[in-house]
Amino acid sequence: MSLKRNFELMSQYNQWYNQTLYSTISKLSNEELSQDRGLFFNSILGTLNHLLVVDIIWLKRFSHHPSLQDFDNLDYVHSLPQPMRLDIILYSQFSQLKSVREKMDLLIIDCFSFLSEEDYDIILAYKNTKRQPFRKRFGLLVHNLFNHQIHHRGQITAILSQEGIDFGVTDLLAIIPDE
């Protein structure tokens, strides 16, 4: 399977997992979502905000890719404030966070559908949040984006499981089409 097809699949998985996750936790109160549960970003709400923060940061960096510089769909990301910290709470209300998450997930799908196989081999120059410069292969950065999301969503589903909330299937296998 090509990198392009792999990242298209991962972007679909990302959207599917987020829809399932947000649907499951929509039954929790804002107090329950904000409760410190010992996660890296304390609460479920803090972790979901962190995922959005990181997606915003990476998509803004990705917009400097030669093939994405004129990709108008990224205008939405540029309209969002640049997060200055990884632990910032952008949206304290679940409904607002869910609305922005849905837009980001569609944007991620559009972005990786737009790119060609060759685009993943480009070296992307960027600066991290500490303003340190890096030059890394774009495809590996995209891989990191999806791996990061999976990692933190796994923390949330573990908490849900401990609370007796059945999240259901999380495996990528659930959306891999039959051949």
Long-range contacts (C-beta under 8 A, 24 or more apart in sequence): 2-117, 3-117, 3-120, 3-139, 4-112, 4-115, 4-116, 4-117, 4-119, 4-120, 7-112, 7-115, 7-120, 7-139, 7-142, 7-146, 8-109, 8-112, 8-113, 9-172, 9-175, 9-176, 10-112, 10-146, 10-172, 11-105, 11-108, 11-109, 11-111, 11-112, 11-113, 11-146, 12-109, 12-175, 13-146, 13-172, 13-175, 14-105, 14-108, 14-146, 14-149, 15-105, 15-106, 15-108, 15-109, 16-174, 16-175, 17-149, 17-150, 17-153, 17-170, 18-101, 18-102, 18-105, 18-153, 19-102, 19-105, 20-167, 20-168, 21-153, 21-156, 21-157, 21-167, 22-98, 22-101, 24-160, 24-165, 24-167, 24-168, 25-94, 25-156, 25-160, 26-94, 26-98, 27-165, 30-92, 30-93, 30-94, 33-94, 34-92, 37-159, 39-155, 39-156, 39-159, 40-152, 40-155, 41-86, 41-87, 41-152, 44-156, 44-159, 45-89, 45-92, 45-94, 45-97, 46-87, 46-89, 47-152, 47-155, 47-156, 48-97, 48-101, 48-156, 49-88, 49-89, 49-90, 49-91, 49-97, 50-86, 50-87, 50-152, 51-148, 51-149, 51-152, 51-153, 52-90, 52-91, 52-97, 52-100, 52-101, 52-104, 53-83, 53-85, 53-86, 53-88, 53-90, 54-86, 54-145, 54-148, 55-104, 55-108, 55-145, 55-149, 56-80, 56-82, 56-83, 56-104, 57-82, 57-83, 57-129, 58-141, 58-145, 59-104, 59-107, 59-108, 59-111, 61-124, 61-126, 61-141, 62-111, 62-124, 62-138, 62-141, 62-142, 64-124, 64-125, 64-126, 65-115, 65-119, 65-122, 65-124, 65-138, 66-122, 67-114, 67-115, 67-116, 67-119, 67-122, 68-111, 68-114, 68-115, 71-111, 71-114, 73-107, 73-110, 73-111, 73-114, 74-107, 74-111, 76-103, 76-107, 77-104, 77-107, 84-129, 85-129, 86-129, 112-142
